[in-house]
């Protein structure tokens, strides 16, 4: 496992313990005060922790080096883990919706105390720290699993704020029916996070265009040796970007000169577009009319 994946794995372990701690606190307090929304929020935090486990498995698989059967590496296992997380969130949100419907027609009285308010505030602070740390690490390490999970955790912040406001309003005299209504909102946040993770991961898995064609052309146009380009294609594995294209060159250009040219272009693109770019060029002879 290289240093990049080691850092990703280390971050996931730290966030895993933080998420499980937050989930346990929310679910214990939620059962004490009989709050469906707080229990739902606890399940959301537990899902955060469970997603970290899926992420750890994905990172372990993605860190494997290239081999005979996987010449492009195993990086997409990280994205598959993201899809697993998305599926888990859809499942959990469905359970919350069903439980909320039950509470909607069979409301229970909440036992709200200062302890439940304090517990939510503490877990809210933890979530803010976790989300910020995970996002910064994800950007630094170019990790799709950390970035996706940070957005998921960030939704937890808004959910917790909603639960906190709900408990305060009920304590001020509003009807308990607000609690299951907020649970529907919690489920909505979870579904939204699941959809975002699914879309961002599936784009790479189905080889959606990874680079802006105009940016590629803009860099290549700086090299007068290249008389034209076409069939520009790009795809990503999450960390590496593969670009292949056809170039028109003078038929008198030597193999060494063309080899040095493509390496200079690749270096230019690494500095100005994406440091993970790898170029495969098909050379064609150019004849002036």
Protein Blocks (a to p, Z undefined) as FASTA:
>chain_A
ZZklmmmmmmmmmmmmmmmmmmmmmmmmmmmnopaklmmmmmmmmmmmmmmmmmmmmmmm
mmpccdfklmnojklmmmmmmmmmmmmmmmmmmmmmmmmmmmmmmccdddddfklmmmmm
mmmmmmmmmmmmmmmmmmmnopaklmmmmmmmmmmmmmmmmmmmmmmmmmnopafklmmm
mmmmmmmmmmmmmmmmmmmmmmmmnopafbdfklmmmmmmmpmklgbdehiacddehjac
cddddddddfkbcfklmmmmmmmmmmmmmmmmomkbccdddddddddZZ
